[in-house]
């Protein structure tokens, strides 16, 4: 994603980092975390939210979409 669009790469990195942090907080086994499903899914979800918000991702927009 980083080669295609730097914004997508940055959003995917932060989404994956948040997903991995939440998984660690919830006590997921490190072997499962290293396999990648927790970080990869959250990275894709972050990019989809970015695309859904038409590239104008703001905290108010994100908060509003989470409340619905």
N, C-alpha and C positions, 0 to 999 in steps of 0.2 A: 504494500500500500504506500509505503514511503516513496518508492520510485515513481508511482503514478501521480500522487498529489501529496505534498508535504503536510498539508492540514490533516488529511486522512491518517497519515502515519503518526502524527502527533496525538490526534484524538484516540487512535487505536492504542498507542503506548499508554496514555493515561487511563483509558478504560481497562486495559489488561492489568495495569498496576493496581487499580482500585479493586478489581475482581480478585486478584491474588491476595491483597491485603484483607479483604472481607473473608476469604476462605481461610486464611491463617487465623483470623480473629475467631471464626466459628470452630476452629480445631480440626480442620481437614488434615488427613495424613499427608506428610511431605512427599511420599512416593506418588500419591495421586495428584498432588499439586504440580509436581515436575512433569507429569504426563501432558499437562496443558489444557484440560477442558475448562477449568475455571477461568483462567486468564483469556483464553481464545474466545469463548462465548461473550464475555463482557467487552472485549475489544470490538467484536462485530456489533454488539448492541450499541456501543458508544458511537460507532460510525453511522449506524442506522438512525440514531437520534439526531446526529449532526445533519444527515441528509434530510430527515423529516422536517427539521426546523429550517430548512433551506439555507444552511450555512450561517445562519444568524443565531448561533447558540448563545443564549444568555441565561443567566441563572433563573430569571423570572419565567422564561419560557420552559426551561427544564422542570422547574417546580410545578408549573401549571400542568405539564404533561404527566407528572408523577401523581398528581392529586386526582386525576380523572380515572 
